Amino acid sequence: MTTGLSGRGWDLDLHDGKEQENELRRILGDSKLELKTDKKCPETGNVFIELSQTSGPSGFNVTESEYWAFQYMDGRFLLIPVSHLRDMVRLACKLNYRAMGGDDDKQKGVLIPIGWLTRPFISES
């Protein structure tokens, strides 16, 4: 067994990596997943989460997906469980991060700072 900076053997790291790859394959293959693209994210640092439109609830408020994926730049994606995203949406509403967005800015929603998606998040329920 070899040792390195991690202080563990390569065979254990390989095993962990394979388990994580299998989990991602399961999520992408078996789970309900919704992909959203936010072309303004590189400029604003936020992703827009649609909540409603003139006809009523839409987007996040009616999703049946287990995961949402965000394409925030070409070829770059973030994947998050809807259960975690729900806490972020609640906090964004509480902080009044409301905005109009979507096609022609006709949908009501909230702006989620991309940093919320990339580091541990603590809900303020």
C-alpha positions as CSV (number, residue, x, y, z in Angstrom):
1,M,0.0,0.0,0.0
2,T,1.3,3.5,-0.8
3,T,0.9,6.5,1.3
4,G,0.7,10.1,0.3
5,L,-0.4,13.5,1.5
6,S,-3.8,12.1,2.3
7,G,-2.3,9.7,4.8
8,R,-4.4,6.9,3.4
9,G,-3.7,4.2,0.8
10,W,-4.6,4.6,-2.8
11,D,-6.8,1.5,-2.7
12,L,-9.0,3.2,-0.1
13,D,-9.2,6.4,-2.1
14,L,-10.0,4.4,-5.2
15,H,-12.8,2.6,-3.3
16,D,-14.3,5.9,-2.0
17,G,-14.1,7.4,-5.5
18,K,-15.9,4.5,-7.1
19,E,-18.6,4.7,-4.5
20,Q,-19.1,8.4,-5.2
21,E,-19.1,7.8,-8.9
22,N,-21.8,5.1,-8.5
23,E,-23.9,7.5,-6.4
24,L,-23.7,10.1,-9.1
25,R,-24.6,7.5,-11.8
26,R,-27.6,6.6,-9.6
27,I,-28.7,10.2,-9.3
28,L,-28.3,10.9,-13.0
29,G,-29.8,7.6,-14.1
30,D,-32.6,6.8,-11.6
31,S,-33.7,10.1,-10.0
32,K,-36.1,12.7,-11.3
33,L,-33.8,15.5,-12.3
34,E,-34.7,19.0,-13.6
35,L,-32.0,21.1,-15.4
36,K,-32.2,24.9,-15.3
37,T,-29.9,27.2,-17.3
38,D,-29.2,30.7,-16.0
39,K,-27.2,32.7,-18.6
40,K,-27.0,35.8,-16.4
41,C,-25.4,33.9,-13.5
42,P,-21.8,34.6,-14.5
43,E,-22.6,38.4,-14.4
44,T,-24.9,38.4,-11.3
45,G,-23.6,35.6,-9.2
46,N,-27.2,34.4,-8.7
47,V,-29.5,31.8,-10.1
48,F,-33.1,32.6,-10.6
49,I,-35.7,30.1,-9.2
50,E,-39.1,30.5,-10.8
51,L,-42.0,30.2,-8.3
52,S,-45.0,31.4,-10.2
53,Q,-46.4,33.0,-13.4
54,T,-49.6,34.7,-14.2
55,S,-51.5,31.4,-14.4
56,G,-50.4,30.3,-10.9
57,P,-47.7,28.3,-9.2
58,S,-44.9,27.1,-11.5
59,G,-41.3,26.1,-11.6
60,F,-40.0,25.2,-8.2
61,N,-43.4,25.3,-6.5
62,V,-44.7,22.5,-8.7
63,T,-41.6,20.4,-9.3
64,E,-41.8,16.7,-8.9
65,S,-38.0,16.3,-9.2
66,E,-35.7,15.0,-6.5
67,Y,-32.7,17.0,-7.8
68,W,-32.2,20.3,-9.7
69,A,-29.2,20.9,-11.8
70,F,-28.1,24.4,-12.7
71,Q,-26.0,25.1,-15.8
72,Y,-24.4,28.4,-14.6
73,M,-21.8,28.6,-17.4
74,D,-21.2,26.5,-20.6
75,G,-20.3,23.0,-19.6
76,R,-20.5,23.8,-15.8
77,F,-23.2,22.4,-13.7
78,L,-24.2,22.3,-10.0
79,L,-26.5,19.5,-8.7
80,I,-28.5,19.9,-5.5
81,P,-31.3,17.9,-3.8
82,V,-34.7,19.7,-4.0
83,S,-35.0,19.2,-0.2
84,H,-31.9,21.3,0.4
85,L,-32.9,23.9,-2.3
86,R,-36.3,24.3,-0.6
87,D,-34.6,25.6,2.5
88,M,-32.7,28.1,0.4
89,V,-35.8,29.3,-1.4
90,R,-37.5,29.8,2.0
91,L,-34.6,31.9,3.2
92,A,-34.5,33.9,0.0
93,C,-38.2,34.7,0.4
94,K,-37.6,35.7,4.0
95,L,-34.7,38.0,3.0
96,N,-36.9,39.4,0.2
97,Y,-34.6,38.2,-2.6
98,R,-37.6,38.3,-4.9
99,A,-37.2,39.1,-8.6
100,M,-38.9,38.8,-12.0
101,G,-37.1,36.5,-14.4
102,G,-37.4,33.7,-16.9
103,D,-38.6,34.3,-20.4
104,D,-39.1,38.1,-20.9
105,D,-39.0,38.6,-17.1
106,K,-42.6,37.4,-16.8
107,Q,-42.1,34.8,-14.0
108,K,-42.0,35.6,-10.3
109,G,-39.2,34.0,-8.3
110,V,-36.2,34.4,-6.1
111,L,-32.5,34.9,-6.6
112,I,-30.3,32.4,-4.9
113,P,-26.6,33.5,-4.6
114,I,-24.5,30.8,-6.2
115,G,-22.4,30.7,-3.1
116,W,-25.3,29.2,-1.3
117,L,-25.1,26.2,-3.7
118,T,-21.4,25.7,-3.4
119,R,-20.7,25.7,0.4
120,P,-22.5,24.2,3.4
121,F,-25.8,25.8,4.0
122,I,-27.5,26.3,7.3
123,S,-31.3,26.9,7.1
124,E,-32.8,29.7,9.2
125,S,-36.2,27.9,9.7
